[in-house]
Amino acid sequence: MTGVFGAVMERLAAGESPRAAARTLGIPLDLAEAVAEEGERFGLVIRAGAACGTCVPGDSPACAGCPLAR
C-alpha cells in the first residue's frame, strides 16, 4: 500500500491507535480515523476492543461465528 492510506495502515498494524498514527505521520486525526474505519470495514485491521482475548481466531470450534475467525 502506498500514500496516506498505506502509511496509516502500517502504523495501525504496528499497534498504534489512529491518534498516535496521526501524530506520528503529521496528518489530521479525522483522516487517520477514516482510514482506520475503512481498514476495519475491509477486514485489514480490528478495533483494539474487538477481540475477546480467549482464543486464537479459528483454532477452536468455539470460535464459530466469531467475526475474527473469518
Secondary structure, DSSP 8 states (H G I E B T S, - for coil): --HHHHHHHHHHHTT--HHHHHHHHT--HHHHHHHHHHHHHTTS---TTTS-SSS-TTSSGGGTT-GGG-
